């Protein structure tokens, strides 16, 4: 970008005047959508014209991190601005049962987001916003629903599959209709719409004719789901335009974690995260790095954002834009100024703590990124891996052995952070059975690289998946 063009962009994104109307906020949260699943992010076998258009009108992020590489923990971090480690809500609810194949036991986690944790909805409602959650909550049941944590309205999404022209494969169109109804009924006052879809989470489902359209894609069913999701986003954007709301509405689109890259249910692997390593349930880049777009016409210039951020940053950022103040005791940092000025924020560390075994093969670990350096610490063995993401974005070359001092410094920083947030730790499993662990340990799903199609890749995972299932059955006996 030329200096003149940069000057023009900066002028276009001046801070909102004090007497300007507060912006509306639409936060669309996909479920298991991977970092390269959008055409604008380089995925040529997926069709995403509406999201590509949104990206061309706003900021497209290449290094956005979810709060955790799995469902409930990610949602908790997004809505509270806190690390899941601080919340002690570090995996999906209700959590994966312990099995004899584990060397360590999972820590016991709460089965809901604590009511004393103030969500973004609660904070925006205090500023006069109408608030709605339309879709997947996954942070607790009765007594801990969205309407108990700051949302005026709650319309739950479906997790089953109902392929049909009016609903889509996972209820995308039903959710979108309800979201548009909320927008149109609150267009005279500021509103916050949180739209967490079930798409493209397994079980995969889409309309048959759309699956046929994508028969040459890596995964035809998944590609059809991604197009359905994109179409539903387009309907929502059209509604903002039709109601004259687009110019003063912040639209954020992102995903709760990376894409599912292993065999888990029929028609999987769902996707691949190439060139990033692994996917959902791991602390490698394919699990943590997610697609993300933000549009605010006249405030955020069209741009590609390469500096890292984490979903917890959205709470203080949106509060700053909407006339509030960032609360104390959160982990997120406002990126409002960086986005509107074009100047990268100050360097900081991004830390993650995941004391769990996952259905996708992930194991208890922690990770830290500072600058281009990233360390992964494996809790079972004490082994650490060190990567230079500027040279090795796919995390294929562990250079800890030749960068001992740097690895030790990052490990010390990760440990200090974990202590500071009061993270729950694993303890040894007294029922550990090495015979059950051996066939699982023999295969590292994080190292599998994408083939031409999901159908071709599935057999690579079959023996490992059988061993994983056998461990679960052993725990049930």
HELIX and SHEET records of a PDB file:
HELIX    1   1 UNK A    3  UNK A   12  1                                  10    
HELIX    2   2 UNK A   39  UNK A   41  5                                   3    
HELIX    3   3 UNK A   49  UNK A   57  1                                   9    
HELIX    4   4 UNK A   71  UNK A   80  1                                  10    
HELIX    5   5 UNK A   84  UNK A   87  1                                   4    
HELIX    6   6 UNK A  120  UNK A  126  1                                   7    
HELIX    7   7 UNK A  146  UNK A  148  5                                   3    
HELIX    8   8 UNK A  172  UNK A  185  1                                  14    
HELIX    9   9 UNK A  208  UNK A  213  1                                   6    
HELIX   10  10 UNK A  220  UNK A  242  1                                  23    
HELIX   11  11 UNK A  246  UNK A  248  5                                   3    
HELIX   12  12 UNK A  285  UNK A  288  1                                   4    
HELIX   13  13 UNK A  313  UNK A  321  1                                   9    
HELIX   14  14 UNK A  336  UNK A  341  1                                   6    
HELIX   15  15 UNK A  400  UNK A  402  5                                   3    
HELIX   16  16 UNK A  404  UNK A  420  1                                  17    
HELIX   17  17 UNK A  434  UNK A  441  1                                   8    
HELIX   18  18 UNK A  445  UNK A  447  5                                   3    
HELIX   19  19 UNK A  454  UNK A  476  1                                  23    
SHEET    1   A 8 UNK A 153  UNK A 156  0                                        
SHEET    2   A 8 UNK A 130  UNK A 135  1                                        
SHEET    3   A 8 UNK A 191  UNK A 196  1                                        
SHEET    4   A 8 UNK A  24  UNK A  30  1                                        
SHEET    5   A 8 UNK A 249  UNK A 255  1                                        
SHEET    6   A 8 UNK A 289  UNK A 295 -1                                        
SHEET    7   A 8 UNK A  59  UNK A  65 -1                                        
SHEET    8   A 8 UNK A 303  UNK A 305  1                                        
SHEET    1   B 8 UNK A 153  UNK A 156  0                                        
SHEET    2   B 8 UNK A 130  UNK A 135  1                                        
SHEET    3   B 8 UNK A 191  UNK A 196  1                                        
SHEET    4   B 8 UNK A  24  UNK A  30  1                                        
SHEET    5   B 8 UNK A 249  UNK A 255  1                                        
SHEET    6   B 8 UNK A 289  UNK A 295 -1                                        
SHEET    7   B 8 UNK A  59  UNK A  65 -1                                        
SHEET    8   B 8 UNK A 309  UNK A 310  1                                        
SHEET    1   C 2 UNK A 104  UNK A 105  0                                        
SHEET    2   C 2 UNK A 427  UNK A 428 -1                                        
SHEET    1   D 4 UNK A 349  UNK A 354  0                                        
SHEET    2   D 4 UNK A 365  UNK A 370 -1                                        
SHEET    3   D 4 UNK A 373  UNK A 378 -1                                        
SHEET    4   D 4 UNK A 384  UNK A 388 -1                                        
END                                                                             
